[in-house]
Amino acid sequence: MAEEGDRRALALLYAAVAEERDGIAAEPPVDLGRREARTDLERTLVAVSGDDIVGFLSVVESPFGYGELGMMVAREWRGRGVGSALLAAAVDWARGRNLHKLALSVFPHNEAAMRSIARSGSSRRDGGSGTCAARAASSGI
């Protein structure tokens, strides 16, 4: 789980991924102070290497019993299992909260995310909005 001291690093990673202009819907510039304040630490899982945050995944819980995921991994750490590890941790986290499903929407050109989804054993559903939603097995996350 993310800790209070992680807020700045999380905001900086978010801003770096937004600068790429193709992995997330956010566009630069990112207001770092606002981003830090909005981070829900209790619903944010982090991947670290040494003292550095190299990826994170946040969960927004729906009143309907599922969680919507947002995930990003630092460019230099992609393709090294960080996304897969975050997805596995999210499944464990969701089980502890009795969520029956997790959903992650990604752009169709985001091949690294697609590989993480495939390795997680989740199903893939193509959406009509130019995104692909991955859903973990329902009622047995």
TORKOLPA-254809 format. One record per residue: x, y, z of N, C-alpha, C in turn; residue in three letters. Coordinates in nm, 4 decimals, m for minus. Layout:
<recs>
+----------+----------+----------+----------+----------+----------+----------+----------+----------+------+
|      n.X |      n.Y |      n.Z |     ca.X |     ca.Y |     ca.Z |      c.X |      c.Y |      c.Z | resn |
+----------+----------+----------+----------+----------+----------+----------+----------+----------+------+
|        X |        Y |        Z |        X |        Y |        Z |        X |        Y |        Z |  ALA |
...
+----------+----------+----------+----------+----------+----------+----------+----------+----------+------+
</recs>
This chain:
<recs>
+----------+----------+----------+----------+----------+----------+----------+----------+----------+------+
|      n.X |      n.Y |      n.Z |     ca.X |     ca.Y |     ca.Z |      c.X |      c.Y |      c.Z | resn |
+----------+----------+----------+----------+----------+----------+----------+----------+----------+------+
|   0.0842 |  m0.1188 |   0.0000 |   0.0000 |   0.0000 |   0.0000 |   0.0884 |   0.1247 |   0.0000 |  MET |
|   0.0350 |   0.2272 |  m0.0596 |   0.1055 |   0.3547 |  m0.0611 |   0.1051 |   0.4145 |   0.0791 |  ALA |
|   0.2070 |   0.4933 |   0.1057 |   0.2214 |   0.5605 |   0.2353 |   0.2235 |   0.7111 |   0.2144 |  GLU |
|   0.2048 |   0.7848 |   0.3204 |   0.1994 |   0.9310 |   0.3132 |   0.3208 |   0.9889 |   0.2398 |  GLU |
|   0.4371 |   0.9353 |   0.2664 |   0.5587 |   0.9856 |   0.2034 |   0.5699 |   0.9542 |   0.0549 |  GLY |
|   0.4765 |   0.8785 |   0.0006 |   0.4788 |   0.8408 |  m0.1412 |   0.4069 |   0.9402 |  m0.2319 |  ASP |
|   0.3340 |   1.0329 |  m0.1740 |   0.2481 |   1.1208 |  m0.2541 |   0.3237 |   1.1906 |  m0.3676 |  ARG |
|   0.4380 |   1.2493 |  m0.3375 |   0.5123 |   1.3241 |  m0.4395 |   0.5605 |   1.2308 |  m0.5512 |  ARG |
|   0.6172 |   1.1166 |  m0.5138 |   0.6673 |   1.0224 |  m0.6146 |   0.5541 |   0.9707 |  m0.7027 |  ALA |
|   0.4383 |   0.9467 |  m0.6458 |   0.3227 |   0.9015 |  m0.7232 |   0.2794 |   1.0093 |  m0.8228 |  LEU |
|   0.2759 |   1.1336 |  m0.7769 |   0.2374 |   1.2443 |  m0.8647 |   0.3389 |   1.2626 |  m0.9771 |  ALA |
|   0.4671 |   1.2491 |  m0.9460 |   0.5709 |   1.2631 |  m1.0486 |   0.5636 |   1.1515 |  m1.1525 |  LEU |
|   0.5359 |   1.0284 |  m1.1088 |   0.5209 |   0.9186 |  m1.2034 |   0.3988 |   0.9421 |  m1.2918 |  LEU |
|   0.2907 |   0.9864 |  m1.2328 |   0.1698 |   1.0186 |  m1.3092 |   0.2015 |   1.1237 |  m1.4153 |  TYR |
|   0.2725 |   1.2286 |  m1.3763 |   0.3080 |   1.3356 |  m1.4700 |   0.3979 |   1.2837 |  m1.5818 |  ALA |
|   0.4922 |   1.1963 |  m1.5481 |   0.5825 |   1.1411 |  m1.6499 |   0.5054 |   1.0580 |  m1.7518 |  ALA |
|   0.4122 |   0.9773 |  m1.7058 |   0.3331 |   0.8955 |  m1.7977 |   0.2401 |   0.9855 |  m1.8806 |  VAL |
|   0.1846 |   1.0892 |  m1.8211 |   0.1004 |   1.1831 |  m1.8958 |   0.1809 |   1.2517 |  m2.0063 |  ALA |
|   0.3072 |   1.2812 |  m1.9811 |   0.3949 |   1.3447 |  m2.0809 |   0.4099 |   1.2594 |  m2.2064 |  GLU |
|   0.3967 |   1.1287 |  m2.1926 |   0.4084 |   1.0396 |  m2.3083 |   0.2915 |   1.0564 |  m2.4046 |  GLU |
|   0.1791 |   1.1040 |  m2.3542 |   0.0596 |   1.1349 |  m2.4331 |  m0.0018 |   1.0156 |  m2.5067 |  ARG |
|   0.0202 |   0.8948 |  m2.4546 |  m0.0443 |   0.7818 |  m2.5218 |  m0.0842 |   0.6677 |  m2.4305 |  ASP |
|  m0.0509 |   0.6699 |  m2.3025 |  m0.0817 |   0.5583 |  m2.2151 |  m0.2008 |   0.5803 |  m2.1240 |  GLY |
|  m0.2240 |   0.7079 |  m2.0913 |  m0.3376 |   0.7408 |  m2.0050 |  m0.4121 |   0.8581 |  m2.0677 |  ILE |
|  m0.5312 |   0.8835 |  m2.0223 |  m0.6133 |   0.9891 |  m2.0808 |  m0.5709 |   1.1284 |  m2.0355 |  ALA |
|  m0.4927 |   1.1385 |  m1.9290 |  m0.4498 |   1.2689 |  m1.8785 |  m0.3509 |   1.3340 |  m1.9752 |  ALA |
|  m0.3576 |   1.4647 |  m1.9825 |  m0.2669 |   1.5426 |  m2.0659 |  m0.1831 |   1.6345 |  m1.9773 |  GLU |
|  m0.0588 |   1.6575 |  m2.0165 |   0.0226 |   1.7534 |  m1.9408 |  m0.0254 |   1.8959 |  m1.9689 |  PRO |
|   0.0021 |   1.9884 |  m1.8826 |   0.0784 |   1.9699 |  m1.7588 |  m0.0104 |   1.9158 |  m1.6471 |  PRO |
|   0.0502 |   1.8397 |  m1.5592 |  m0.0192 |   1.7839 |  m1.4433 |   0.0065 |   1.8758 |  m1.3246 |  VAL |
|  m0.0983 |   1.9130 |  m1.2560 |  m0.0862 |   1.9921 |  m1.1343 |  m0.0420 |   1.8969 |  m1.0223 |  ASP |
|   0.0867 |   1.8977 |  m0.9917 |   0.1415 |   1.8002 |  m0.8965 |   0.0799 |   1.8131 |  m0.7580 |  LEU |
|   0.0599 |   1.9343 |  m0.7104 |   0.0001 |   1.9535 |  m0.5782 |  m0.1405 |   1.8964 |  m0.5708 |  GLY |
|  m0.2181 |   1.9219 |  m0.6735 |  m0.3550 |   1.8674 |  m0.6776 |  m0.3527 |   1.7159 |  m0.6862 |  ARG |
|  m0.2622 |   1.6635 |  m0.7672 |  m0.2509 |   1.5184 |  m0.7822 |  m0.2120 |   1.4534 |  m0.6495 |  ARG |
|  m0.1154 |   1.5134 |  m0.5804 |  m0.0740 |   1.4608 |  m0.4495 |  m0.1922 |   1.4578 |  m0.3531 |  GLU |
|  m0.2674 |   1.5657 |  m0.3481 |  m0.3800 |   1.5765 |  m0.2544 |  m0.4905 |   1.4769 |  m0.2867 |  ALA |
|  m0.5100 |   1.4451 |  m0.4146 |  m0.6202 |   1.3576 |  m0.4564 |  m0.5884 |   1.2093 |  m0.4433 |  ARG |
|  m0.4636 |   1.1745 |  m0.4213 |  m0.4266 |   1.0332 |  m0.4146 |  m0.4866 |   0.9670 |  m0.2910 |  THR |
|  m0.5609 |   0.8611 |  m0.3131 |  m0.6212 |   0.7843 |  m0.2040 |  m0.5229 |   0.6726 |  m0.1668 |  ASP |
|  m0.4448 |   0.6972 |  m0.0651 |  m0.3380 |   0.6047 |  m0.0268 |  m0.3904 |   0.4677 |   0.0136 |  LEU |
|  m0.5093 |   0.4623 |   0.0691 |  m0.5662 |   0.3345 |   0.1147 |  m0.6102 |   0.2453 |  m0.0007 |  GLU |
|  m0.6146 |   0.3014 |  m0.1201 |  m0.6576 |   0.2253 |  m0.2380 |  m0.5529 |   0.2314 |  m0.3485 |  ARG |
|  m0.4281 |   0.2552 |  m0.3096 |  m0.3189 |   0.2626 |  m0.4061 |  m0.2104 |   0.1625 |  m0.3683 |  THR |
|  m0.1821 |   0.0718 |  m0.4598 |  m0.0764 |  m0.0275 |  m0.4429 |   0.0460 |   0.0219 |  m0.5192 |  LEU |
|   0.1635 |   0.0045 |  m0.4628 |   0.2846 |   0.0531 |  m0.5284 |   0.3814 |  m0.0609 |  m0.5570 |  VAL |
|   0.4561 |  m0.0451 |  m0.6652 |   0.5671 |  m0.1346 |  m0.6991 |   0.6939 |  m0.0532 |  m0.6782 |  ALA |
|   0.7879 |  m0.1092 |  m0.6048 |   0.9097 |  m0.0348 |  m0.5737 |   1.0334 |  m0.1140 |  m0.6131 |  VAL |
|   1.1377 |  m0.0393 |  m0.6431 |   1.2710 |  m0.0940 |  m0.6626 |   1.3623 |  m0.0095 |  m0.5755 |  SER |
|   1.4130 |  m0.0706 |  m0.4707 |   1.4899 |   0.0077 |  m0.3729 |   1.3967 |   0.1075 |  m0.3078 |  GLY |
|   1.4308 |   0.2347 |  m0.3180 |   1.3473 |   0.3408 |  m0.2616 |   1.2579 |   0.4073 |  m0.3655 |  ASP |
|   1.2649 |   0.3602 |  m0.4898 |   1.1920 |   0.4255 |  m0.5988 |   1.0602 |   0.3552 |  m0.6296 |  ASP |
|   0.9554 |   0.4342 |  m0.6488 |   0.8278 |   0.3808 |  m0.6953 |   0.8375 |   0.3686 |  m0.8462 |  ILE |
|   0.8194 |   0.2464 |  m0.8969 |   0.8331 |   0.2212 |  m1.0408 |   0.6978 |   0.1926 |  m1.1062 |  VAL |
|   0.5940 |   0.1843 |  m1.0264 |   0.4604 |   0.1636 |  m1.0790 |   0.3585 |   0.1737 |  m0.9675 |  GLY |
|   0.2348 |   0.1977 |  m1.0059 |   0.1283 |   0.1949 |  m0.9058 |  m0.0034 |   0.1600 |  m0.9705 |  PHE |
|  m0.0931 |   0.1140 |  m0.8873 |  m0.2269 |   0.0757 |  m0.9289 |  m0.3229 |   0.1289 |  m0.8240 |  LEU |
|  m0.4271 |   0.1969 |  m0.8682 |  m0.5274 |   0.2465 |  m0.7744 |  m0.6612 |   0.1805 |  m0.8061 |  SER |
|  m0.7438 |   0.1682 |  m0.7037 |  m0.8733 |   0.1026 |  m0.7164 |  m0.9826 |   0.1983 |  m0.6706 |  VAL |
|  m1.0810 |   0.2180 |  m0.7557 |  m1.2002 |   0.2932 |  m0.7177 |  m1.3109 |   0.1899 |  m0.7006 |  VAL |
|  m1.3614 |   0.1798 |  m0.5792 |  m1.4649 |   0.0808 |  m0.5503 |  m1.6019 |   0.1329 |  m0.5924 |  GLU |
|  m1.6735 |   0.0507 |  m0.6647 |  m1.8085 |   0.0824 |  m0.7087 |  m1.9072 |   0.0385 |  m0.6006 |  SER |
|  m2.0188 |   0.1074 |  m0.5896 |  m2.1222 |   0.0602 |  m0.4963 |  m2.1863 |  m0.0702 |  m0.5426 |  PRO |
|  m2.1501 |  m0.1161 |  m0.6624 |  m2.2068 |  m0.2387 |  m0.7170 |  m2.1169 |  m0.3595 |  m0.6948 |  PHE |
|  m2.0115 |  m0.3435 |  m0.6151 |  m1.9300 |  m0.4576 |  m0.5767 |  m1.8116 |  m0.4895 |  m0.6653 |  GLY |
|  m1.7706 |  m0.3969 |  m0.7495 |  m1.6506 |  m0.4205 |  m0.8296 |  m1.5548 |  m0.3031 |  m0.8137 |  TYR |
|  m1.4338 |  m0.3212 |  m0.8610 |  m1.3340 |  m0.2156 |  m0.8538 |  m1.2852 |  m0.1779 |  m0.9928 |  GLY |
|  m1.2751 |  m0.0489 |  m1.0179 |  m1.2210 |   0.0026 |  m1.1435 |  m1.0751 |   0.0397 |  m1.1176 |  GLU |
|  m0.9861 |  m0.0161 |  m1.1998 |  m0.8431 |   0.0012 |  m1.1793 |  m0.7855 |   0.1116 |  m1.2669 |  LEU |
|  m0.6854 |   0.1770 |  m1.2142 |  m0.6009 |   0.2686 |  m1.2895 |  m0.4577 |   0.2260 |  m1.2606 |  GLY |
|  m0.3767 |   0.2087 |  m1.3631 |  m0.2419 |   0.1556 |  m1.3410 |  m0.1429 |   0.2265 |  m1.4320 |  MET |
|  m0.0231 |   0.2490 |  m1.3809 |   0.0850 |   0.2991 |  m1.4647 |   0.2181 |   0.2492 |  m1.4133 |  MET |
|   0.3082 |   0.2288 |  m1.5075 |   0.4415 |   0.1783 |  m1.4793 |   0.5414 |   0.2714 |  m1.5470 |  VAL |
|   0.6488 |   0.3036 |  m1.4784 |   0.7530 |   0.3887 |  m1.5352 |   0.8053 |   0.3263 |  m1.6642 |  ALA |
|   0.8301 |   0.4079 |  m1.7633 |   0.8692 |   0.3599 |  m1.8967 |   0.9828 |   0.2582 |  m1.8895 |  ARG |
|   1.0853 |   0.2869 |  m1.8126 |   1.2024 |   0.1987 |  m1.8081 |   1.1764 |   0.0664 |  m1.7360 |  GLU |
|   1.0615 |   0.0537 |  m1.6728 |   1.0260 |  m0.0689 |  m1.6016 |   0.9208 |  m0.1510 |  m1.6743 |  TRP |
|   0.8738 |  m0.1058 |  m1.7867 |   0.7723 |  m0.1801 |  m1.8610 |   0.8332 |  m0.3053 |  m1.9234 |  ARG |
|   0.7505 |  m0.4087 |  m1.9303 |   0.7962 |  m0.5349 |  m1.9879 |   0.8796 |  m0.6184 |  m1.8932 |  GLY |
|   0.8802 |  m0.5805 |  m1.7648 |   0.9621 |  m0.6508 |  m1.6660 |   0.8783 |  m0.7122 |  m1.5544 |  ARG |
|   0.7469 |  m0.7229 |  m1.5765 |   0.6609 |  m0.7901 |  m1.4794 |   0.5981 |  m0.7006 |  m1.3744 |  GLY |
|   0.6243 |  m0.5714 |  m1.3797 |   0.5691 |  m0.4798 |  m1.2791 |   0.4166 |  m0.4751 |  m1.2884 |  VAL |
|   0.3638 |  m0.4595 |  m1.4094 |   0.2182 |  m0.4550 |  m1.4258 |   0.1515 |  m0.5833 |  m1.3808 |  GLY |
|   0.2119 |  m0.6956 |  m1.4160 |   0.1564 |  m0.8251 |  m1.3739 |   0.1561 |  m0.8381 |  m1.2224 |  SER |
|   0.2636 |  m0.7936 |  m1.1587 |   0.2707 |  m0.8001 |  m1.0124 |   0.1656 |  m0.7096 |  m0.9482 |  ALA |
|   0.1454 |  m0.5922 |  m1.0052 |   0.0433 |  m0.5018 |  m0.9524 |  m0.0965 |  m0.5604 |  m0.9688 |  LEU |
|  m0.1234 |  m0.6210 |  m1.0831 |  m0.2544 |  m0.6836 |  m1.1041 |  m0.2775 |  m0.7980 |  m1.0056 |  LEU |
|  m0.1755 |  m0.8796 |  m0.9821 |  m0.1887 |  m0.9895 |  m0.8851 |  m0.2154 |  m0.9355 |  m0.7451 |  ALA |
|  m0.1459 |  m0.8284 |  m0.7082 |  m0.1678 |  m0.7678 |  m0.5765 |  m0.3082 |  m0.7091 |  m0.5668 |  ALA |
|  m0.3590 |  m0.6538 |  m0.6776 |  m0.4941 |  m0.5972 |  m0.6776 |  m0.5987 |  m0.7055 |  m0.6571 |  ALA |
|  m0.5774 |  m0.8210 |  m0.7159 |  m0.6712 |  m0.9317 |  m0.6972 |  m0.6747 |  m0.9717 |  m0.5498 |  VAL |
|  m0.5592 |  m0.9849 |  m0.4871 |  m0.5547 |  m1.0172 |  m0.3438 |  m0.6245 |  m0.9093 |  m0.2614 |  ASP |
|  m0.5971 |  m0.7848 |  m0.2935 |  m0.6573 |  m0.6710 |  m0.2220 |  m0.8100 |  m0.6767 |  m0.2358 |  TRP |
|  m0.8575 |  m0.7031 |  m0.3579 |  m1.0012 |  m0.7064 |  m0.3846 |  m1.0696 |  m0.8200 |  m0.3088 |  ALA |
|  m1.0028 |  m0.9334 |  m0.3018 |  m1.0609 |  m1.0462 |  m0.2270 |  m1.0869 |  m1.0078 |  m0.0823 |  ARG |
|  m0.9950 |  m0.9343 |  m0.0247 |  m1.0094 |  m0.8915 |   0.1147 |  m1.1226 |  m0.7928 |   0.1365 |  GLY |
|  m1.1738 |  m0.7362 |   0.0290 |  m1.2831 |  m0.6396 |   0.0382 |  m1.4122 |  m0.6924 |  m0.0250 |  ARG |
|  m1.4121 |  m0.8204 |  m0.0569 |  m1.5297 |  m0.8862 |  m0.1147 |  m1.5767 |  m0.8227 |  m0.2457 |  ASN |
|  m1.4824 |  m0.7710 |  m0.3227 |  m1.5173 |  m0.7224 |  m0.4565 |  m1.5264 |  m0.8433 |  m0.5487 |  LEU |
|  m1.6282 |  m0.8506 |  m0.6303 |  m1.6480 |  m0.9679 |  m0.7151 |  m1.5856 |  m0.9534 |  m0.8532 |  HIS |
|  m1.5382 |  m0.8340 |  m0.8871 |  m1.4837 |  m0.8122 |  m1.0206 |  m1.3912 |  m0.6916 |  m1.0177 |  LYS |
|  m1.2891 |  m0.6943 |  m1.1030 |  m1.2021 |  m0.5791 |  m1.1253 |  m1.2065 |  m0.5464 |  m1.2733 |  LEU |
|  m1.2032 |  m0.4190 |  m1.3054 |  m1.2049 |  m0.3769 |  m1.4458 |  m1.0900 |  m0.2792 |  m1.4691 |  ALA |
|  m1.0197 |  m0.3002 |  m1.5782 |  m0.9093 |  m0.2126 |  m1.6179 |  m0.9292 |  m0.1779 |  m1.7644 |  LEU |
|  m0.9459 |  m0.0521 |  m1.7941 |  m0.9603 |  m0.0075 |  m1.9325 |  m0.8261 |   0.0435 |  m1.9819 |  SER |
|  m0.7867 |  m0.0019 |  m2.1003 |  m0.6595 |   0.0414 |  m2.1588 |  m0.6820 |   0.0767 |  m2.3054 |  VAL |
|  m0.5951 |   0.1613 |  m2.3568 |  m0.5998 |   0.1933 |  m2.4986 |  m0.5545 |   0.0707 |  m2.5776 |  PHE |
|  m0.6133 |   0.0452 |  m2.6933 |  m0.5790 |  m0.0754 |  m2.7688 |  m0.4339 |  m0.0826 |  m2.8138 |  PRO |
|  m0.3654 |   0.0308 |  m2.8244 |  m0.2251 |   0.0299 |  m2.8658 |  m0.1292 |   0.0068 |  m2.7489 |  HIS |
|  m0.1814 |  m0.0057 |  m2.6270 |  m0.0979 |  m0.0235 |  m2.5082 |  m0.0621 |  m0.1717 |  m2.4930 |  ASN |
|   0.0360 |  m0.2135 |  m2.5693 |   0.0721 |  m0.3555 |  m2.5747 |   0.1250 |  m0.4082 |  m2.4417 |  GLU |
|   0.1988 |  m0.3267 |  m2.3684 |   0.2507 |  m0.3726 |  m2.2388 |   0.1360 |  m0.4052 |  m2.1437 |  ALA |
|   0.0348 |  m0.3201 |  m2.1404 |  m0.0809 |  m0.3467 |  m2.0538 |  m0.1556 |  m0.4706 |  m2.1007 |  ALA |
|  m0.1667 |  m0.4875 |  m2.2325 |  m0.2348 |  m0.6057 |  m2.2850 |  m0.1617 |  m0.7337 |  m2.2433 |  MET |
|  m0.0289 |  m0.7301 |  m2.2451 |   0.0474 |  m0.8478 |  m2.2015 |   0.0247 |  m0.8754 |  m2.0536 |  ARG |
|   0.0217 |  m0.7706 |  m1.9717 |  m0.0042 |  m0.7889 |  m1.8285 |  m0.1411 |  m0.8498 |  m1.8056 |  SER |
|  m0.2387 |  m0.8037 |  m1.8818 |  m0.3742 |  m0.8566 |  m1.8695 |  m0.3760 |  m1.0046 |  m1.9067 |  ILE |
|  m0.3110 |  m1.0386 |  m2.0163 |  m0.3083 |  m1.1790 |  m2.0601 |  m0.2402 |  m1.2677 |  m1.9562 |  ALA |
|  m0.1287 |  m1.2213 |  m1.9000 |  m0.0567 |  m1.3014 |  m1.7996 |  m0.1369 |  m1.3171 |  m1.6714 |  ARG |
|  m0.2261 |  m1.2226 |  m1.6434 |  m0.3029 |  m1.2295 |  m1.5190 |  m0.4136 |  m1.3341 |  m1.5252 |  SER |
|  m0.4427 |  m1.3830 |  m1.6458 |  m0.5500 |  m1.4801 |  m1.6605 |  m0.6872 |  m1.4164 |  m1.6683 |  GLY |
|  m0.6923 |  m1.2850 |  m1.6801 |  m0.8195 |  m1.2145 |  m1.6892 |  m0.8768 |  m1.2255 |  m1.8285 |  SER |
|  m1.0063 |  m1.2068 |  m1.8372 |  m1.0705 |  m1.2061 |  m1.9685 |  m1.0600 |  m1.0664 |  m2.0276 |  SER |
|  m1.0719 |  m1.0597 |  m2.1587 |  m1.0628 |  m0.9320 |  m2.2290 |  m1.1914 |  m0.9084 |  m2.3046 |  ARG |
|  m1.2431 |  m0.7879 |  m2.2909 |  m1.3640 |  m0.7504 |  m2.3643 |  m1.3352 |  m0.6200 |  m2.4372 |  ARG |
|  m1.3531 |  m0.6194 |  m2.5665 |  m1.3326 |  m0.4971 |  m2.6420 |  m1.4518 |  m0.4056 |  m2.6218 |  ASP |
|  m1.4205 |  m0.2820 |  m2.5848 |  m1.5255 |  m0.1826 |  m2.5643 |  m1.5456 |  m0.0996 |  m2.6893 |  GLY |
|  m1.6536 |  m0.0297 |  m2.6958 |  m1.6843 |   0.0521 |  m2.8116 |  m1.6202 |   0.1886 |  m2.8088 |  GLY |
|  m1.5509 |   0.2231 |  m2.7028 |  m1.4961 |   0.3573 |  m2.6903 |  m1.3471 |   0.3626 |  m2.7213 |  SER |
|  m1.2950 |   0.2630 |  m2.7904 |  m1.1529 |   0.2637 |  m2.8213 |  m1.0682 |   0.2098 |  m2.7087 |  GLY |
|  m1.1295 |   0.1454 |  m2.6135 |  m1.0549 |   0.0870 |  m2.5032 |  m1.0839 |  m0.0615 |  m2.4951 |  THR |
|  m1.0018 |  m0.1291 |  m2.4215 |  m1.0235 |  m0.2709 |  m2.3953 |  m1.0381 |  m0.2855 |  m2.2450 |  CYS |
|  m1.1382 |  m0.3530 |  m2.2005 |  m1.1575 |  m0.3734 |  m2.0573 |  m1.1173 |  m0.5151 |  m2.0216 |  ALA |
|  m1.0339 |  m0.5273 |  m1.9218 |  m0.9964 |  m0.6591 |  m1.8706 |  m1.0736 |  m0.6822 |  m1.7436 |  ALA |
|  m1.1296 |  m0.7978 |  m1.7300 |  m1.2079 |  m0.8275 |  m1.6107 |  m1.1588 |  m0.9561 |  m1.5474 |  ARG |
|  m1.1287 |  m0.9464 |  m1.4207 |  m1.0890 |  m1.0655 |  m1.3477 |  m1.2117 |  m1.1540 |  m1.3322 |  ALA |
|  m1.1893 |  m1.2801 |  m1.3114 |  m1.2990 |  m1.3762 |  m1.2992 |  m1.3991 |  m1.3301 |  m1.1930 |  ALA |
|  m1.5245 |  m1.3221 |  m1.2299 |  m1.6248 |  m1.2747 |  m1.1361 |  m1.6510 |  m1.3760 |  m1.0269 |  SER |
|  m1.6917 |  m1.3260 |  m0.9143 |  m1.7237 |  m1.3974 |  m0.7919 |  m1.6193 |  m1.5008 |  m0.7522 |  SER |
|  m1.5028 |  m1.4864 |  m0.8015 |  m1.3967 |  m1.5737 |  m0.7574 |  m1.2617 |  m1.5066 |  m0.7767 |  GLY |
|  m1.2639 |  m1.3755 |  m0.7696 |  m1.1395 |  m1.3030 |  m0.7949 |  m1.0251 |  m1.3732 |  m0.7262 |  ILE |
+----------+----------+----------+----------+----------+----------+----------+----------+----------+------+
</recs>
